[in-house]
Each structure stands twice: as C-alpha cells, then as structure tokens.
Amino acid sequence: MNKYLIDLAYAFQKVKTEFYSWTALDGRARNYLQEGENNFSSEITRHFRNQMEKNRNTRYYAGRNLMCHFDVRKARVHIQPDIVLHESPNNTHRQEFLAEVKIDENAALNADLTKLLIAISPVLDFKYAVMIVANKPLTATITEINLFKNNNQVSVGDQKKLYLYHSIIVAGIPEYYFSNFFTL
C-alpha cells in the first residue's frame, strides 16, 4: 500500500470514539444527533497533517509541495470531496488521493462512490480514492460497494485504485477493516 494511504489509515485510527456520533443538548436539555461527518473528516485531516509534519516522514512530504485539504470544492466536476492530498487546488499535478467520509449507519454510498470514480478518472487524475465508512455494518458496506462495482462495470484496474477504510464500534472499541475494492 502507498505511504500516503498508510498515513491516511493511521490518521483514521487516531480519531477518538466520541467523533463517531456527535450529540448536543437542545434547548430543553435533551440530546440530539448532530451532523458529525464534517467533524469526523476534520479529525482525520488533523491527524493526517500531524503525520505529514513528523520528522520520519520528511522524505515523503517535504519538498513535494503536497497539501492536505478538508472539504474542498472541485468546481469543474461539481463535487466537494471531504479530504484530498494534492499539490494544489489550481492544477492537477501530484493528485495523490481523494477521500469521501460517511459516518451515518443508514447513509447510501452510491453518490460518494461515483465521486471516487470521477476522482481517478482522467478529469481529476487522482492516483487513489478512498471511501471511509464508520458506524455502518461491514457486510452492508461491502455489499453496497460490490453492487456499485457491478452496476457501473468498474474495471479491475480502477478497483485497484479504490479503497475502503471501515470502522465500527464494538463494545466501546473501534474495529477496523482496510481493503482495495478489487479484494472485497
């Protein structure tokens, strides 16, 4: 696996469990679930940037002009990925990875999976694209991805550029699963 993908997996594993569901008090002191996907994505981005700055990683990041952005807009294809690692938002040089994040266990993945295909297409030319899923059962996630692959006739070559990073809380502890789409 590519060094940048390994660091992204590490950053994902550093997200604390309180970010898996984000609750707040309403005006009547009752808890309600807030939209937490941005918070979760922001935490992954923060941990990834910390990885970029570690001394042992300087040969991978220093001098390569790579930036990790959170919640950016790719105007020419009308998508807004959650996390990207690239040289610049102003060109398509060094497009390392694009990641989409879902933390709602009932969320459909189809729209985000389509974004991943756009990311690795010649239009954006990212080397890799990652679907990060938390809280949704692993079997349901894999079934949905496999159905998408079949319905969209995703080539073997493209499946090797697409990754699933999955986590679900079991007895208060996150369990992780990492795979490219080809081996699902």
N, C-alpha and C positions, 0 to 999 in steps of 0.2 A: 504494500500500500504506500502511496505517495506520502512524503513527510508532512505536507500541508494537511492532508486528510487525517493523518495520525494526530497532529496537533489539534485539529478540529474535534476529533473523538475525545481527546483528553479534556478539551475545554467543555464539551458536553457533559462529561463525567464529573466536572467540578461544580456544576450547577447544584445548589442546595435544594433539598426536597421542598422547602417552603415555596419555591418558584413553580412547582408542578401544578399547583392550583392557587389562585390568588383571590383571597376573600377580603372583604372590607365590611365595616359597620355602616348600615344605612342610618337614616335619621331617627329610627326607633330602636337603635342598639341591636339590630338583627344582622347576622352575617348574610352576605350575598356574594355570589361568584362574579368577579370582575373579569374582563378580558385580560388574560395573562400572557398571551403569545408574545407581545412586544417585550414584556419584562423578561420572559424566558430567553428570547432571542438576544436581548441586550446583555444578559448574563453570559451567554455563550460567547458573544463578541468580546466582552470584557476579559474573559479568561483566555480567549484566543490571542488577544493583543498582549496580554501578560506573557504568554508563551513566546510571542514574536520578540519580546524585549529581553528574554533570558540570554545570558552570555553564551550558553552552549548552543543557542540557535542562531547566533550572528551570521554564520556562514550561509544559512538558508534564507535569511531575511535582509541582512544589512547589504546595502549596495544594489539590491534588486528592485528598489523603489516600489515595493508592494504595500498596499493599503488594505486594511480590513474595514469594510463599511457595513453599517447596520441600516436596514430599511431604506434602501436607495431606489431611485426610480430609473428604469431603463426606458426612456421616452420613445425611442424608435420602435420598440416592440410592445409598448404599453403594458409592462409588467413592473412589479415592485417587489424584488426579492428581499428576503429577510436578512441575509448575510452574504457578502461577497468578498473574495480576496482577489485583487487585481492590481494592475499598475496604476490605472487612472480611470475615472469615470468619463474622461474625454477621449479615450481611444480604446481599441480592442487588443492592445499588446498585453501579453502576460495575463491572460484571463485564467486564473488558477481554478477557483471553484465558486459556485453559487449554491446557496443552501436555502431551502424552504423549511419552515418550522410549523408544526401543528401540535397543540397540547390538549385539544378537546377530544375526548374519547369517542365522540359521535361525529367528528368532522369528516366529511368526504375529502379524499385526497386528489381526486381527478384534476381539478384546476391547477393544483400545485405540481402534480406530475407533468402536466402539459407545460408548465413553466420550465421544468427541468429539461424537457426535450428542446425547448427553444434555447435554453442556455448552452447546450452542447452543439447546437446547430451552427452552420457557418455564419449565421447572422450575428451571434454574440461570441461564438468560438471559445467557450469555457472548456478547459480540459476535463473538468469533473462537475457533477451536480449531485447534491446530497438532499435527501428527504429525511428530516429529523422529526421523529414522532415520539411523543411522550403521552402516557396515560391510556392509549388505545391498545387493546389486546394485540399481541404479536401476530397471532394466527389471522385475525381480521385484517391487520395491516398488510401482511404478506398476500392474503387472498385478493385484496383490493389492488395491490401492485401487479400481481400476476394477471389479473383480469385486464388491467390497463395495458400491460405489455402485449397481451394477445389481441385486444381490440384495436390497438394502434400499430400493430406489426412492428414493434421496436426491434431493431436489428441486434444481433449478438454483439457487434462492435459497440453500439450505443449502450447496451445493457452493462457492458464492462466499464463504462464511464459514469454510470449512475449508481449511487449508493444509498442504502437505508441505514440510518442510525436510529435505534429504537431503545426506549426505556419505559419501564412500568414499575410502579412502587408495589412491592410485595412485603408485607409485614413491616412497613416503615422504611424499607431499604430499596433503592433503585436496582433493578436488574437490567443489564444492557445486552444488546444484540447489534452486531455490525456486519454488513454484507454488501457486496455489489449486487445489482439486480440480476445478473447472469446466474448467480448461485442460489437465488431464492427458490 
